[in-house]
């Protein structure tokens, strides 16, 4: 049976879901109040990495011991705005619990691998279908360290990657600098994940996928979803700020805004904004040959059409809190240590900086599956740091649910019901 499905949100997950539903013969409407792939979207500002190795959860064993030092370090990768600490407490308790044991992180890595193991190939096929093969590059990703001992300090993370089929090759200093000549000689050891890929214009790519969905027959609705019309357990329509849209099914793929909509659909989900930042350095200042993640900065450095994008940072605060440019300045500082060309004088006013909202769950897994109010409403949000990479796989799972096909073996792990308890 085919249905009229309203997809709420035109980020990477919403776009990929819409395309998969159209392939299955459903009619699709996409609700989005702003330009798909625009600066307001988390899909616009992510690092652009498409890595099968991105299966390591943020919460790892022993993290609770490090939290005080992490959040008190103004230049560290994680900061919590203190006036939000009480509101964030339930999320933080779940976050620490999610990585409390090796068994827990092994499970999380295994589940994330089901979404990520073929992410570059999925994106390559999707970009080709949309006529934008130029935006997906597959020549590998490099994780680099000042020396091998820092790589060895992350033994658990690399063991989890090996256990889940990630193939990598260690790089000597000479090999590393042949692949990335712009990188500082202070980095003497690297790891090449040849399976990896990257997107050179994430915002433009997502916009192109939405355009492709429209070309396939989807209807774009400029508006904001605010609720649902549900009667006797069945969905009758999606309420928007411009009126109601009659439909058979709905998909909530609205990023950080999904939390409010999920509440309207009967579920209290643990979803917070991991506010991420990026800076983009013009090509004439420094040119990167390869996507690189320096182990001492934990930021994704990605050559894009606009310049070298340095993306990272985790800032926990409300969505309404103003951006903090000092977080972008920290990224620029890391970039200056990684690329000697940046130590030369240049006009830093030419550097573009951005802040956006990663929709993140405390256990690092997305929310995918039916709502409590009705199985006609399907969730597809909360992908955190891996939203771009996991978009196509998530879209396929949602389409399978709606079309009544067998789904991922891990579908139960994505259920919204897991947030009914603090510790799991």
PyMOL commands that set and color helices and strands:
alter all, ss='L'
color gray80, all
select helices_A, chain A and resi 12-23+42-45+63-72+82-98+102-116+119-129+133-135+148-152+155-163+173-179+202-215+255-264+325-338+340-343+348-350+384-403+411-414+416-420
alter helices_A, ss='H'
color red, helices_A
select strands_A, chain A and resi 4-8+27-31+49-50+78-80+136-137+141-145+169-171+189-193+197-199+219-221+225-231+234-240+243-246+249-252+272-281+291-294+300-303+308-316+352-360+367-370+377-381
alter strands_A, ss='S'
color yellow, strands_A
deselect
rebuild
show_as cartoon
